[in-house]
Amino acid sequence: MNEPTRDSPQPGLLHTGVVSHRRHVAPFYHFRYRIWMISLDLDRIEQLGLRLFRQNHAGIISLQDRDHGARDGSPLRPWVERHLQRAGLEAFSHTIRFMLIPRVLGYAFNPISLYFCYNEAGSLGAVLHQVKNTFGDQQPYVLPVAPEAHPIRQTCPKRMHVSPFFDMHGGYRFAFTRPHFNAGEKFALSIRYGTHDSLRLTAQMRLQARELTDHALLRQLLVMPFMPMKVIAAIHWEALKIWLRGARYHKVPLHSQEPA
């Protein structure tokens, strides 16, 4: 099945929508926030032609390689390619579409960013989920995509401490719509975390793609000017409310190092 990623009318898109979290164990809790992200073809970023966006240079909105991948400032594509190769999925390194919250006014934080990986025929065959916590750790989950799957479903064991209100047991179940990265397209992602006998948390993201233009970015800056700051502030604010409701606090375990 061919997917029109290389023929997308633009090398980048803006995605606006909402993100929500729901705890399924005591203390039960739910919250919902508006969010915006961008997606970029890693091979065509220089074609964006935007005034408000920069790559690896200071700007109002930017993509800094040091915020992602190996986080040492090295290019993102080789990092993704290494992880695909280790997973036996190197055939899907032809086109890599990166979805993220960009750096805004010098600050960046992404609880999760996504690398959609396609082969030469344009078929999506892998997704690298780069998960970060507020303690400075990150973990890449490189997962295959079943051909023709609608929605796409993936599973993996939990390998990194994320929330202090959950232990390290269990795993994740991802489900998301198959993206084609065209303006007007809707994208939905669901992450269900739990053990074999207990669903603990559901995180959901629902986004709509728009053309990535200076006007569109300026509008988002006016509506939600501090997007990554909002994310980190919301994480701590909601964590405080959950703790005040009696959630058990789990200490951060010894950090495990991800493959370089």
C-alpha positions in Angstrom: 0.0 0.0 0.0 1.6 3.3 -1.1 1.2 6.3 1.2 1.7 9.8 -0.1 4.4 11.0 2.3 7.0 11.9 -0.3 4.4 13.7 -2.4 2.9 15.7 0.5 2.4 19.3 -0.7 4.5 20.6 2.1 7.6 19.4 3.9 5.9 20.3 7.2 2.5 20.5 8.8 0.9 22.1 11.8 -1.2 19.9 14.0 -3.7 21.4 16.5 -6.1 19.6 18.9 -6.4 18.3 22.5 -4.6 15.8 24.8 -6.2 14.1 27.7 -5.2 11.7 30.5 -7.5 9.5 32.6 -6.5 7.4 35.6 -8.4 4.1 35.9 -7.2 3.4 39.5 -7.6 5.3 42.7 -7.4 8.2 43.0 -9.5 8.4 39.8 -8.7 11.5 37.8 -9.1 13.1 34.4 -7.7 16.2 32.7 -7.8 17.7 29.2 -5.7 20.4 27.5 -5.4 22.0 24.1 -2.1 21.4 22.3 -0.3 22.1 19.0 2.6 20.3 17.4 4.4 20.2 14.0 5.5 17.3 11.8 8.5 17.6 9.5 10.0 15.4 6.7 13.6 15.2 8.1 15.0 15.4 4.5 13.0 18.5 3.5 13.2 20.9 6.4 15.2 23.4 4.4 12.2 23.6 2.0 9.9 25.1 4.7 10.8 28.7 3.8 9.4 30.1 7.1 10.5 33.2 8.9 9.3 32.1 12.4 10.9 28.7 12.3 14.6 27.8 12.5 16.6 24.6 12.7 19.6 24.5 15.0 19.6 28.3 15.2 17.9 30.6 17.7 14.4 31.5 16.8 10.9 32.1 18.1 10.0 28.6 17.1 12.8 26.1 16.3 13.9 22.5 16.0 17.1 22.0 17.9 18.7 18.6 17.3 20.1 18.6 20.8 16.6 18.4 22.2 15.9 15.1 20.4 17.6 11.9 19.2 20.8 11.3 21.1 20.5 14.9 22.6 24.1 15.7 21.8 23.4 17.9 18.9 24.1 15.2 16.3 21.7 14.9 13.3 18.4 13.1 14.0 18.3 10.9 10.9 21.4 8.8 11.7 20.1 8.3 15.2 16.7 7.0 13.9 18.5 4.8 11.3 20.6 3.2 14.0 17.5 2.2 16.0 15.7 0.9 13.0 18.7 -1.2 12.1 18.9 -2.7 15.6 15.3 -3.6 15.4 15.7 -5.2 11.9 13.6 -2.4 10.3 16.2 -0.6 8.3 14.2 -0.9 5.1 11.9 1.8 6.6 14.5 4.5 6.8 13.8 6.0 3.3 11.4 8.7 4.6 11.2 9.8 8.2 8.4 12.1 9.3 9.0 13.6 12.8 6.1 14.8 14.9 7.0 17.0 17.9 6.3 20.1 20.0 8.9 22.5 18.8 11.2 24.7 20.9 9.3 27.9 21.6 11.1 31.1 22.9 14.1 29.0 23.9 12.4 26.2 25.8 11.5 22.6 24.7 9.9 19.6 26.3 8.2 16.6 24.7 6.6 13.9 26.8 6.5 11.9 23.6 7.6 12.6 20.0 7.0 10.3 17.1 9.2 9.3 14.1 7.1 7.7 11.3 9.3 5.6 9.1 8.6 4.6 5.5 10.2 2.4 2.9 11.1 3.5 -0.7 7.6 2.4 -1.9 6.0 4.8 0.6 4.7 2.2 3.1 4.8 2.9 6.8 6.7 0.1 8.5 7.8 1.4 11.8 7.3 4.1 14.4 9.9 5.2 16.9 8.2 6.6 20.0 10.7 8.8 21.9 9.4 9.1 25.4 10.8 11.6 28.0 10.1 12.1 31.7 10.6 15.2 33.8 13.7 13.7 35.5 15.8 14.1 32.3 15.6 10.5 31.1 14.3 9.3 27.7 13.5 5.9 26.1 13.0 5.1 22.5 10.5 2.4 21.6 11.0 1.2 18.0 7.9 -0.8 17.0 6.9 -2.4 13.7 3.7 -1.5 11.9 1.5 -4.3 10.5 0.7 -3.8 6.8 -2.9 -2.6 6.1 -3.6 -2.2 9.9 -6.4 0.3 10.6 -6.0 1.5 13.3 -2.3 0.7 13.8 -1.8 -1.2 17.1 1.6 -1.7 18.9 2.6 -3.1 22.3 5.7 -3.0 24.4 6.8 -3.4 28.0 7.4 -0.3 30.1 11.2 0.4 30.2 11.4 3.8 31.9 10.0 5.5 35.0 7.6 8.2 33.8 5.1 9.1 36.5 6.0 9.0 40.2 2.5 7.7 40.8 3.0 4.4 39.0 5.6 1.7 39.5 7.6 0.0 36.7 5.2 -2.9 36.2 3.2 -3.4 33.0 3.4 -2.1 29.5 1.9 0.1 26.8 -0.6 -0.5 24.1 -0.5 2.1 21.3 -3.3 2.6 18.9 -3.4 5.4 16.2 -4.8 6.3 12.9 -2.6 5.7 9.9 -1.1 9.1 9.0 -0.7 10.4 5.4 0.4 13.9 6.5 -2.0 16.0 4.3 -3.6 19.3 5.4 -7.1 18.6 6.8 -6.2 15.1 7.9 -7.2 14.1 11.5 -4.8 12.1 13.6 -5.7 10.2 16.8 -3.3 8.5 19.2 -4.2 6.4 22.2 -1.8 5.1 24.8 -3.1 2.6 27.3 -0.8 1.7 30.2 -1.4 -1.2 32.6 -0.7 -4.7 33.7 -2.2 -7.9 32.4 -5.1 -7.6 34.8 -5.5 -3.9 35.4 -5.7 -0.8 33.1 -4.0 2.0 34.9 -4.0 5.0 32.6 -5.2 6.1 29.2 -3.6 9.1 27.4 -5.2 10.3 24.2 -4.3 12.9 21.6 -6.5 14.1 18.8 -5.1 16.5 16.2 -6.0 18.0 12.9 -3.4 18.9 10.3 -3.1 22.3 8.8 -0.7 24.0 6.4 2.5 25.0 8.2 2.9 28.7 7.4 4.1 31.8 9.2 0.6 33.0 9.6 -0.6 29.7 11.1 2.4 29.6 13.5 1.7 33.2 14.5 -1.9 32.4 15.3 -0.8 29.5 17.6 1.7 31.8 19.3 -1.1 34.2 20.0 -3.5 31.5 21.2 -1.0 29.3 23.0 2.2 31.3 23.2 4.1 29.0 25.6 3.3 25.5 24.4 6.2 23.5 25.8 6.1 25.6 29.1 2.4 24.8 29.3 3.1 21.1 29.0 5.7 21.0 31.8 3.6 23.3 34.0 0.5 21.2 33.5 2.4 17.9 34.3 3.5 19.3 37.7 0.1 21.0 38.4 -1.9 17.8 37.7 0.7 15.7 39.6 0.2 17.9 42.7 -3.6 17.5 42.5 -3.2 13.7 42.2 -0.8 13.6 45.1 -3.2 15.7 47.3 -5.9 13.1 46.4 -3.8 10.4 48.0 -1.8 8.8 45.2 1.1 6.7 46.3 4.5 8.2 45.4 7.1 5.9 43.9 10.7 6.9 44.0 12.7 7.2 40.8 14.5 3.9 40.3 18.1 3.7 39.1 18.3 5.1 35.7 18.8 2.7 32.8 20.8 4.0 29.8 19.2 3.8 26.4 21.3 2.6 23.5 23.2 5.5 21.9 
